[in-house]
Amino acid sequence: MQSGTETARRRGPRSEGISPRAYEALSEVWYFGQRARIWDRLVVSSGARPGQRVLELGCGTGYFARRIAPVVGPSGVVVGIDPSLPSLAYAAAHSPPHCTFYPAQAQNLPFADASFDVVASSLTFHHIAPDHRLVAIREALRVLRPGGRACIADVCPPRIRLLERVVSAAHGRAEMHDIFDRLRAMMAEAGFTTMATGRVSRLCYITAERPHDLTAAFADV
Ligand SMILES: C[S@@+](CC[C@H](N)C(=O)[O-])C[C@H]1O[C@@H](n2cnc3c(N)ncnc32)[C@H](O)[C@@H]1O
């Protein structure tokens, strides 16, 4: 961890090198017991409704999936993907039956076009290699039905940008500074229509829609 830097404080608990159970315990502490409230704001922003099909990218231990599950209900489906097998095993063991989990990467989704109503993701895009992020967003667009929504949350831009840029560059993580700004730009570039952006605790999120007519989204390009 990048100890001592504001950047490290903002990122959220590290998932690498710790057990899924430890990640869950650490996350509760990290968000001062407010984890459920924070993720429930994201669930509302995702617009998920009863009976819908939701895909979570980088589901890890499946926390976001478990917060969405009661909203879509047993007539809906929540699918989580992540490359980490131990995290997926934890997610499957702790989630209701209408949540399913698969090993996959966001930049190469093993799902049909237009097969989900909602794509959700939290704290995952800064883990995806920079070269793969736009590919992953295009994959999210592809698997969403027209009019479907994406809700992507990640680390907020720093409040004191210049200071943090200097400190974080010294730690070799300069790209962490503008991860959220870049995500927002990439979603527009991919063809999403931004509906809302917001901040909840240490997370910033963007909610965007897959247009019904993608050609119209690129009409001015
Ligand atoms: C900090 S954890 C976040 C987990 C969970 N979304 C949450 O909010 O607690 C980042 C997750 O991204 C996953 N990840 C890393 N690279 C990925 C990729 N290319 N596609 C999908 N998930 C990825 C990691 O395995 C890890 O579970």
The ligand as an SDF file (V2000), in Angstrom:
LIG
                    3D

 27 29  0  0  0  0  0  0  0  0999 V2000
  -10.4160   -3.3040   -5.0530 C   0  0  0  0  0  0  0  0  0  0  0  0
  -11.1920   -4.7440   -5.7140 S   0  0  0  0  0  0  0  0  0  0  0  0
  -12.8700   -4.2150   -5.7860 C   0  0  0  0  0  0  0  0  0  0  0  0
  -13.8040   -5.3380   -5.5710 C   0  0  0  0  0  0  0  0  0  0  0  0
  -15.2790   -4.9290   -5.4710 C   0  0  0  0  0  0  0  0  0  0  0  0
  -15.7620   -4.4050   -6.7250 N   0  0  0  0  0  0  0  0  0  0  0  0
  -15.5050   -3.9450   -4.3680 C   0  0  0  0  0  0  0  0  0  0  0  0
  -15.9390   -2.8070   -4.6450 O   0  0  0  0  0  0  0  0  0  0  0  0
  -15.2370   -4.2970   -3.2150 O   0  0  0  0  0  0  0  0  0  0  0  0
  -10.7190   -4.7540   -7.4370 C   0  0  0  0  0  0  0  0  0  0  0  0
  -11.1810   -6.0020   -8.1560 C   0  0  0  0  0  0  0  0  0  0  0  0
  -10.9060   -5.8600   -9.5530 O   0  0  0  0  0  0  0  0  0  0  0  0
  -10.5710   -7.1390  -10.0360 C   0  0  0  0  0  0  0  0  0  0  0  0
   -9.9310   -6.9920  -11.3480 N   0  0  0  0  0  0  0  0  0  0  0  0
   -8.6320   -6.7490  -11.6380 C   0  0  0  0  0  0  0  0  0  0  0  0
   -8.4410   -6.7070  -12.9660 N   0  0  0  0  0  0  0  0  0  0  0  0
   -9.6530   -6.9210  -13.5360 C   0  0  0  0  0  0  0  0  0  0  0  0
  -10.1120   -7.0130  -14.8890 C   0  0  0  0  0  0  0  0  0  0  0  0
   -9.2840   -6.8410  -15.9210 N   0  0  0  0  0  0  0  0  0  0  0  0
  -11.4220   -7.2440  -15.1000 N   0  0  0  0  0  0  0  0  0  0  0  0
  -12.2790   -7.4080  -14.0570 C   0  0  0  0  0  0  0  0  0  0  0  0
  -11.8980   -7.3260  -12.7650 N   0  0  0  0  0  0  0  0  0  0  0  0
  -10.6100   -7.0920  -12.5040 C   0  0  0  0  0  0  0  0  0  0  0  0
   -9.6920   -7.7090   -8.9370 C   0  0  0  0  0  0  0  0  0  0  0  0
   -9.5500   -9.1120   -9.0330 O   0  0  0  0  0  0  0  0  0  0  0  0
  -10.4480   -7.2550   -7.7120 C   0  0  0  0  0  0  0  0  0  0  0  0
  -11.3840   -8.2250   -7.2780 O   0  0  0  0  0  0  0  0  0  0  0  0
  1  2  1  0
  2  3  1  0
  2 10  1  0
  3  4  1  0
  4  5  1  0
  5  6  1  0
  5  7  1  0
  7  8  2  0
  7  9  1  0
 10 11  1  0
 11 12  1  0
 11 26  1  0
 12 13  1  0
 13 14  1  0
 13 24  1  0
 14 15  1  0
 14 23  1  0
 15 16  2  0
 16 17  1  0
 17 18  1  0
 17 23  2  0
 18 19  1  0
 18 20  2  0
 20 21  1  0
 21 22  2  0
 22 23  1  0
 24 25  1  0
 24 26  1  0
 26 27  1  0
M  CHG  2   2   1   9  -1
M  END
$$$$
